[in-house]
Amino acid sequence: MEIIGVLDHTTTPVLREGLYALGLTAGQLLTLDLSQMECCDSSGIGGMIAARNHAVAADAAIALSAVPAHTLRVLHVLGLAEILHVPPAPETATGPAPTGPRPTVAGDDDAPVP
């Protein structure tokens, strides 16, 4: 299932309706393709959790693909990356991992930006 544009409080109900219309069966893999997702708020995260719960209820599996970096960071901070089966390394989620020095916070040359 492709997520295109913004996944927020106005579009998450559309995601949920689409999920329930899928008719998942045991052993299937539900993949949420986030390659074209522009932004995701807390409602969108809730929609991803609903997708996971829907898959589990059908004895199916779920995975996220092409997770944008900002969303990937949020999923890791919330501890959801593992249950949503997000690829473990940034290079598998959104392309090659950046190389070189990490940016620093203004005024603190030793503190890397998370």
Chimera marker file (.cmm) of the C-alpha trace (Angstrom):
<marker_set name="trace">
<marker id="1" x="0.000" y="0.000" z="0.000" r="1" g="1" b="0" radius="0.5"/>
<marker id="2" x="1.437" y="3.369" z="-1.049" r="1" g="1" b="0" radius="0.5"/>
<marker id="3" x="1.229" y="6.374" z="1.244" r="1" g="1" b="0" radius="0.5"/>
<marker id="4" x="1.346" y="9.548" z="-0.860" r="1" g="1" b="0" radius="0.5"/>
<marker id="5" x="1.535" y="13.087" z="0.493" r="1" g="1" b="0" radius="0.5"/>
<marker id="6" x="0.707" y="13.932" z="4.096" r="1" g="1" b="0" radius="0.5"/>
<marker id="7" x="-0.334" y="11.302" z="6.629" r="1" g="1" b="0" radius="0.5"/>
<marker id="8" x="-2.121" y="13.279" z="9.331" r="1" g="1" b="0" radius="0.5"/>
<marker id="9" x="-5.428" y="13.579" z="11.196" r="1" g="1" b="0" radius="0.5"/>
<marker id="10" x="-7.321" y="14.245" z="7.966" r="1" g="1" b="0" radius="0.5"/>
<marker id="11" x="-5.817" y="11.445" z="5.857" r="1" g="1" b="0" radius="0.5"/>
<marker id="12" x="-5.282" y="8.693" z="8.431" r="1" g="1" b="0" radius="0.5"/>
<marker id="13" x="-8.988" y="7.693" z="8.338" r="1" g="1" b="0" radius="0.5"/>
<marker id="14" x="-8.561" y="7.060" z="4.591" r="1" g="1" b="0" radius="0.5"/>
<marker id="15" x="-5.577" y="4.797" z="5.371" r="1" g="1" b="0" radius="0.5"/>
<marker id="16" x="-7.638" y="2.884" z="7.929" r="1" g="1" b="0" radius="0.5"/>
<marker id="17" x="-10.535" y="2.423" z="5.490" r="1" g="1" b="0" radius="0.5"/>
<marker id="18" x="-8.113" y="1.142" z="2.857" r="1" g="1" b="0" radius="0.5"/>
<marker id="19" x="-6.584" y="-1.286" z="5.334" r="1" g="1" b="0" radius="0.5"/>
<marker id="20" x="-9.913" y="-2.801" z="6.294" r="1" g="1" b="0" radius="0.5"/>
<marker id="21" x="-10.841" y="-3.191" z="2.629" r="1" g="1" b="0" radius="0.5"/>
<marker id="22" x="-7.670" y="-5.172" z="1.881" r="1" g="1" b="0" radius="0.5"/>
<marker id="23" x="-8.823" y="-8.575" z="3.073" r="1" g="1" b="0" radius="0.5"/>
<marker id="24" x="-5.477" y="-9.760" z="4.413" r="1" g="1" b="0" radius="0.5"/>
<marker id="25" x="-5.054" y="-13.483" z="4.978" r="1" g="1" b="0" radius="0.5"/>
<marker id="26" x="-2.679" y="-15.504" z="7.105" r="1" g="1" b="0" radius="0.5"/>
<marker id="27" x="0.880" y="-15.476" z="5.864" r="1" g="1" b="0" radius="0.5"/>
<marker id="28" x="0.570" y="-12.375" z="3.679" r="1" g="1" b="0" radius="0.5"/>
<marker id="29" x="2.874" y="-9.376" z="3.994" r="1" g="1" b="0" radius="0.5"/>
<marker id="30" x="1.368" y="-5.899" z="4.172" r="1" g="1" b="0" radius="0.5"/>
<marker id="31" x="3.988" y="-3.397" z="2.994" r="1" g="1" b="0" radius="0.5"/>
<marker id="32" x="3.467" y="0.310" z="3.535" r="1" g="1" b="0" radius="0.5"/>
<marker id="33" x="5.510" y="2.129" z="0.895" r="1" g="1" b="0" radius="0.5"/>
<marker id="34" x="6.402" y="5.528" z="2.330" r="1" g="1" b="0" radius="0.5"/>
<marker id="35" x="8.596" y="6.671" z="-0.566" r="1" g="1" b="0" radius="0.5"/>
<marker id="36" x="6.132" y="9.424" z="-1.504" r="1" g="1" b="0" radius="0.5"/>
<marker id="37" x="5.035" y="10.388" z="2.013" r="1" g="1" b="0" radius="0.5"/>
<marker id="38" x="5.845" y="14.046" z="2.622" r="1" g="1" b="0" radius="0.5"/>
<marker id="39" x="4.952" y="14.410" z="6.291" r="1" g="1" b="0" radius="0.5"/>
<marker id="40" x="3.544" y="12.317" z="9.123" r="1" g="1" b="0" radius="0.5"/>
<marker id="41" x="2.054" y="13.541" z="12.407" r="1" g="1" b="0" radius="0.5"/>
<marker id="42" x="1.045" y="11.571" z="15.503" r="1" g="1" b="0" radius="0.5"/>
<marker id="43" x="-2.218" y="10.530" z="13.854" r="1" g="1" b="0" radius="0.5"/>
<marker id="44" x="-0.217" y="9.075" z="10.981" r="1" g="1" b="0" radius="0.5"/>
<marker id="45" x="1.938" y="7.124" z="13.439" r="1" g="1" b="0" radius="0.5"/>
<marker id="46" x="-1.315" y="5.865" z="14.956" r="1" g="1" b="0" radius="0.5"/>
<marker id="47" x="-2.422" y="4.807" z="11.483" r="1" g="1" b="0" radius="0.5"/>
<marker id="48" x="0.771" y="2.797" z="11.049" r="1" g="1" b="0" radius="0.5"/>
<marker id="49" x="0.112" y="1.103" z="14.389" r="1" g="1" b="0" radius="0.5"/>
<marker id="50" x="-3.464" y="0.376" z="13.233" r="1" g="1" b="0" radius="0.5"/>
<marker id="51" x="-2.006" y="-1.197" z="10.065" r="1" g="1" b="0" radius="0.5"/>
<marker id="52" x="0.248" y="-3.369" z="12.201" r="1" g="1" b="0" radius="0.5"/>
<marker id="53" x="-2.664" y="-4.403" z="14.426" r="1" g="1" b="0" radius="0.5"/>
<marker id="54" x="-4.785" y="-5.200" z="11.368" r="1" g="1" b="0" radius="0.5"/>
<marker id="55" x="-2.009" y="-7.399" z="9.960" r="1" g="1" b="0" radius="0.5"/>
<marker id="56" x="-1.487" y="-9.189" z="13.285" r="1" g="1" b="0" radius="0.5"/>
<marker id="57" x="-5.241" y="-9.817" z="13.625" r="1" g="1" b="0" radius="0.5"/>
<marker id="58" x="-5.195" y="-11.489" z="10.189" r="1" g="1" b="0" radius="0.5"/>
<marker id="59" x="-2.090" y="-13.538" z="11.138" r="1" g="1" b="0" radius="0.5"/>
<marker id="60" x="-0.220" y="-11.583" z="8.459" r="1" g="1" b="0" radius="0.5"/>
<marker id="61" x="2.966" y="-9.524" z="8.703" r="1" g="1" b="0" radius="0.5"/>
<marker id="62" x="3.766" y="-5.868" z="8.137" r="1" g="1" b="0" radius="0.5"/>
<marker id="63" x="6.825" y="-3.995" z="6.870" r="1" g="1" b="0" radius="0.5"/>
<marker id="64" x="7.539" y="-0.386" z="6.018" r="1" g="1" b="0" radius="0.5"/>
<marker id="65" x="9.615" y="0.509" z="2.970" r="1" g="1" b="0" radius="0.5"/>
<marker id="66" x="11.385" y="3.679" z="1.857" r="1" g="1" b="0" radius="0.5"/>
<marker id="67" x="10.868" y="5.347" z="5.233" r="1" g="1" b="0" radius="0.5"/>
<marker id="68" x="11.757" y="9.069" z="5.123" r="1" g="1" b="0" radius="0.5"/>
<marker id="69" x="14.606" y="9.994" z="7.487" r="1" g="1" b="0" radius="0.5"/>
<marker id="70" x="12.471" y="12.225" z="9.704" r="1" g="1" b="0" radius="0.5"/>
<marker id="71" x="9.854" y="9.499" z="10.151" r="1" g="1" b="0" radius="0.5"/>
<marker id="72" x="12.526" y="6.868" z="10.700" r="1" g="1" b="0" radius="0.5"/>
<marker id="73" x="13.962" y="8.927" z="13.539" r="1" g="1" b="0" radius="0.5"/>
<marker id="74" x="10.544" y="9.280" z="15.189" r="1" g="1" b="0" radius="0.5"/>
<marker id="75" x="9.807" y="5.555" z="14.874" r="1" g="1" b="0" radius="0.5"/>
<marker id="76" x="13.133" y="4.701" z="16.520" r="1" g="1" b="0" radius="0.5"/>
<marker id="77" x="12.638" y="7.219" z="19.336" r="1" g="1" b="0" radius="0.5"/>
<marker id="78" x="9.156" y="5.838" z="20.031" r="1" g="1" b="0" radius="0.5"/>
<marker id="79" x="10.382" y="2.250" z="19.946" r="1" g="1" b="0" radius="0.5"/>
<marker id="80" x="8.092" y="1.398" z="17.017" r="1" g="1" b="0" radius="0.5"/>
<marker id="81" x="10.707" y="0.596" z="14.367" r="1" g="1" b="0" radius="0.5"/>
<marker id="82" x="10.966" y="-3.018" z="15.477" r="1" g="1" b="0" radius="0.5"/>
<marker id="83" x="7.240" y="-3.790" z="15.678" r="1" g="1" b="0" radius="0.5"/>
<marker id="84" x="6.584" y="-2.069" z="12.347" r="1" g="1" b="0" radius="0.5"/>
<marker id="85" x="9.498" y="-3.960" z="10.767" r="1" g="1" b="0" radius="0.5"/>
<marker id="86" x="11.406" y="-0.939" z="9.563" r="1" g="1" b="0" radius="0.5"/>
<marker id="87" x="14.674" y="-1.815" z="7.801" r="1" g="1" b="0" radius="0.5"/>
<marker id="88" x="17.413" y="-1.736" z="10.465" r="1" g="1" b="0" radius="0.5"/>
<marker id="89" x="19.924" y="0.523" z="8.720" r="1" g="1" b="0" radius="0.5"/>
<marker id="90" x="19.273" y="3.978" z="7.255" r="1" g="1" b="0" radius="0.5"/>
<marker id="91" x="20.785" y="2.922" z="3.950" r="1" g="1" b="0" radius="0.5"/>
<marker id="92" x="18.086" y="0.266" z="3.490" r="1" g="1" b="0" radius="0.5"/>
<marker id="93" x="15.299" y="2.679" z="4.366" r="1" g="1" b="0" radius="0.5"/>
<marker id="94" x="15.990" y="5.821" z="2.365" r="1" g="1" b="0" radius="0.5"/>
<marker id="95" x="19.121" y="5.329" z="0.292" r="1" g="1" b="0" radius="0.5"/>
<marker id="96" x="22.794" y="5.523" z="1.248" r="1" g="1" b="0" radius="0.5"/>
<marker id="97" x="23.585" y="6.765" z="4.736" r="1" g="1" b="0" radius="0.5"/>
<marker id="98" x="25.256" y="10.166" z="4.781" r="1" g="1" b="0" radius="0.5"/>
<marker id="99" x="29.030" y="10.159" z="5.192" r="1" g="1" b="0" radius="0.5"/>
<marker id="100" x="31.395" y="12.705" z="6.647" r="1" g="1" b="0" radius="0.5"/>
<marker id="101" x="31.167" y="14.746" z="9.818" r="1" g="1" b="0" radius="0.5"/>
<marker id="102" x="27.815" y="15.254" z="11.472" r="1" g="1" b="0" radius="0.5"/>
<marker id="103" x="26.516" y="18.822" z="11.830" r="1" g="1" b="0" radius="0.5"/>
<marker id="104" x="26.848" y="20.494" z="15.204" r="1" g="1" b="0" radius="0.5"/>
<marker id="105" x="24.479" y="22.555" z="17.274" r="1" g="1" b="0" radius="0.5"/>
<marker id="106" x="25.125" y="26.287" z="16.953" r="1" g="1" b="0" radius="0.5"/>
<marker id="107" x="27.264" y="27.504" z="19.824" r="1" g="1" b="0" radius="0.5"/>
<marker id="108" x="28.420" y="24.002" z="20.822" r="1" g="1" b="0" radius="0.5"/>
<marker id="109" x="31.043" y="22.698" z="18.421" r="1" g="1" b="0" radius="0.5"/>
<marker id="110" x="31.303" y="19.331" z="20.196" r="1" g="1" b="0" radius="0.5"/>
<marker id="111" x="27.611" y="18.392" z="20.309" r="1" g="1" b="0" radius="0.5"/>
<marker id="112" x="26.387" y="16.372" z="17.290" r="1" g="1" b="0" radius="0.5"/>
<marker id="113" x="22.877" y="16.973" z="16.078" r="1" g="1" b="0" radius="0.5"/>
<marker id="114" x="20.757" y="13.860" z="16.717" r="1" g="1" b="0" radius="0.5"/>
<link id1="1" id2="2" r="1" g="1" b="0" radius="0.2"/>
<link id1="2" id2="3" r="1" g="1" b="0" radius="0.2"/>
<link id1="3" id2="4" r="1" g="1" b="0" radius="0.2"/>
<link id1="4" id2="5" r="1" g="1" b="0" radius="0.2"/>
<link id1="5" id2="6" r="1" g="1" b="0" radius="0.2"/>
<link id1="6" id2="7" r="1" g="1" b="0" radius="0.2"/>
<link id1="7" id2="8" r="1" g="1" b="0" radius="0.2"/>
<link id1="8" id2="9" r="1" g="1" b="0" radius="0.2"/>
<link id1="9" id2="10" r="1" g="1" b="0" radius="0.2"/>
<link id1="10" id2="11" r="1" g="1" b="0" radius="0.2"/>
<link id1="11" id2="12" r="1" g="1" b="0" radius="0.2"/>
<link id1="12" id2="13" r="1" g="1" b="0" radius="0.2"/>
<link id1="13" id2="14" r="1" g="1" b="0" radius="0.2"/>
<link id1="14" id2="15" r="1" g="1" b="0" radius="0.2"/>
<link id1="15" id2="16" r="1" g="1" b="0" radius="0.2"/>
<link id1="16" id2="17" r="1" g="1" b="0" radius="0.2"/>
<link id1="17" id2="18" r="1" g="1" b="0" radius="0.2"/>
<link id1="18" id2="19" r="1" g="1" b="0" radius="0.2"/>
<link id1="19" id2="20" r="1" g="1" b="0" radius="0.2"/>
<link id1="20" id2="21" r="1" g="1" b="0" radius="0.2"/>
<link id1="21" id2="22" r="1" g="1" b="0" radius="0.2"/>
<link id1="22" id2="23" r="1" g="1" b="0" radius="0.2"/>
<link id1="23" id2="24" r="1" g="1" b="0" radius="0.2"/>
<link id1="24" id2="25" r="1" g="1" b="0" radius="0.2"/>
<link id1="25" id2="26" r="1" g="1" b="0" radius="0.2"/>
<link id1="26" id2="27" r="1" g="1" b="0" radius="0.2"/>
<link id1="27" id2="28" r="1" g="1" b="0" radius="0.2"/>
<link id1="28" id2="29" r="1" g="1" b="0" radius="0.2"/>
<link id1="29" id2="30" r="1" g="1" b="0" radius="0.2"/>
<link id1="30" id2="31" r="1" g="1" b="0" radius="0.2"/>
<link id1="31" id2="32" r="1" g="1" b="0" radius="0.2"/>
<link id1="32" id2="33" r="1" g="1" b="0" radius="0.2"/>
<link id1="33" id2="34" r="1" g="1" b="0" radius="0.2"/>
<link id1="34" id2="35" r="1" g="1" b="0" radius="0.2"/>
<link id1="35" id2="36" r="1" g="1" b="0" radius="0.2"/>
<link id1="36" id2="37" r="1" g="1" b="0" radius="0.2"/>
<link id1="37" id2="38" r="1" g="1" b="0" radius="0.2"/>
<link id1="38" id2="39" r="1" g="1" b="0" radius="0.2"/>
<link id1="39" id2="40" r="1" g="1" b="0" radius="0.2"/>
<link id1="40" id2="41" r="1" g="1" b="0" radius="0.2"/>
<link id1="41" id2="42" r="1" g="1" b="0" radius="0.2"/>
<link id1="42" id2="43" r="1" g="1" b="0" radius="0.2"/>
<link id1="43" id2="44" r="1" g="1" b="0" radius="0.2"/>
<link id1="44" id2="45" r="1" g="1" b="0" radius="0.2"/>
<link id1="45" id2="46" r="1" g="1" b="0" radius="0.2"/>
<link id1="46" id2="47" r="1" g="1" b="0" radius="0.2"/>
<link id1="47" id2="48" r="1" g="1" b="0" radius="0.2"/>
<link id1="48" id2="49" r="1" g="1" b="0" radius="0.2"/>
<link id1="49" id2="50" r="1" g="1" b="0" radius="0.2"/>
<link id1="50" id2="51" r="1" g="1" b="0" radius="0.2"/>
<link id1="51" id2="52" r="1" g="1" b="0" radius="0.2"/>
<link id1="52" id2="53" r="1" g="1" b="0" radius="0.2"/>
<link id1="53" id2="54" r="1" g="1" b="0" radius="0.2"/>
<link id1="54" id2="55" r="1" g="1" b="0" radius="0.2"/>
<link id1="55" id2="56" r="1" g="1" b="0" radius="0.2"/>
<link id1="56" id2="57" r="1" g="1" b="0" radius="0.2"/>
<link id1="57" id2="58" r="1" g="1" b="0" radius="0.2"/>
<link id1="58" id2="59" r="1" g="1" b="0" radius="0.2"/>
<link id1="59" id2="60" r="1" g="1" b="0" radius="0.2"/>
<link id1="60" id2="61" r="1" g="1" b="0" radius="0.2"/>
<link id1="61" id2="62" r="1" g="1" b="0" radius="0.2"/>
<link id1="62" id2="63" r="1" g="1" b="0" radius="0.2"/>
<link id1="63" id2="64" r="1" g="1" b="0" radius="0.2"/>
<link id1="64" id2="65" r="1" g="1" b="0" radius="0.2"/>
<link id1="65" id2="66" r="1" g="1" b="0" radius="0.2"/>
<link id1="66" id2="67" r="1" g="1" b="0" radius="0.2"/>
<link id1="67" id2="68" r="1" g="1" b="0" radius="0.2"/>
<link id1="68" id2="69" r="1" g="1" b="0" radius="0.2"/>
<link id1="69" id2="70" r="1" g="1" b="0" radius="0.2"/>
<link id1="70" id2="71" r="1" g="1" b="0" radius="0.2"/>
<link id1="71" id2="72" r="1" g="1" b="0" radius="0.2"/>
<link id1="72" id2="73" r="1" g="1" b="0" radius="0.2"/>
<link id1="73" id2="74" r="1" g="1" b="0" radius="0.2"/>
<link id1="74" id2="75" r="1" g="1" b="0" radius="0.2"/>
<link id1="75" id2="76" r="1" g="1" b="0" radius="0.2"/>
<link id1="76" id2="77" r="1" g="1" b="0" radius="0.2"/>
<link id1="77" id2="78" r="1" g="1" b="0" radius="0.2"/>
<link id1="78" id2="79" r="1" g="1" b="0" radius="0.2"/>
<link id1="79" id2="80" r="1" g="1" b="0" radius="0.2"/>
<link id1="80" id2="81" r="1" g="1" b="0" radius="0.2"/>
<link id1="81" id2="82" r="1" g="1" b="0" radius="0.2"/>
<link id1="82" id2="83" r="1" g="1" b="0" radius="0.2"/>
<link id1="83" id2="84" r="1" g="1" b="0" radius="0.2"/>
<link id1="84" id2="85" r="1" g="1" b="0" radius="0.2"/>
<link id1="85" id2="86" r="1" g="1" b="0" radius="0.2"/>
<link id1="86" id2="87" r="1" g="1" b="0" radius="0.2"/>
<link id1="87" id2="88" r="1" g="1" b="0" radius="0.2"/>
<link id1="88" id2="89" r="1" g="1" b="0" radius="0.2"/>
<link id1="89" id2="90" r="1" g="1" b="0" radius="0.2"/>
<link id1="90" id2="91" r="1" g="1" b="0" radius="0.2"/>
<link id1="91" id2="92" r="1" g="1" b="0" radius="0.2"/>
<link id1="92" id2="93" r="1" g="1" b="0" radius="0.2"/>
<link id1="93" id2="94" r="1" g="1" b="0" radius="0.2"/>
<link id1="94" id2="95" r="1" g="1" b="0" radius="0.2"/>
<link id1="95" id2="96" r="1" g="1" b="0" radius="0.2"/>
<link id1="96" id2="97" r="1" g="1" b="0" radius="0.2"/>
<link id1="97" id2="98" r="1" g="1" b="0" radius="0.2"/>
<link id1="98" id2="99" r="1" g="1" b="0" radius="0.2"/>
<link id1="99" id2="100" r="1" g="1" b="0" radius="0.2"/>
<link id1="100" id2="101" r="1" g="1" b="0" radius="0.2"/>
<link id1="101" id2="102" r="1" g="1" b="0" radius="0.2"/>
<link id1="102" id2="103" r="1" g="1" b="0" radius="0.2"/>
<link id1="103" id2="104" r="1" g="1" b="0" radius="0.2"/>
<link id1="104" id2="105" r="1" g="1" b="0" radius="0.2"/>
<link id1="105" id2="106" r="1" g="1" b="0" radius="0.2"/>
<link id1="106" id2="107" r="1" g="1" b="0" radius="0.2"/>
<link id1="107" id2="108" r="1" g="1" b="0" radius="0.2"/>
<link id1="108" id2="109" r="1" g="1" b="0" radius="0.2"/>
<link id1="109" id2="110" r="1" g="1" b="0" radius="0.2"/>
<link id1="110" id2="111" r="1" g="1" b="0" radius="0.2"/>
<link id1="111" id2="112" r="1" g="1" b="0" radius="0.2"/>
<link id1="112" id2="113" r="1" g="1" b="0" radius="0.2"/>
<link id1="113" id2="114" r="1" g="1" b="0" radius="0.2"/>
</marker_set>
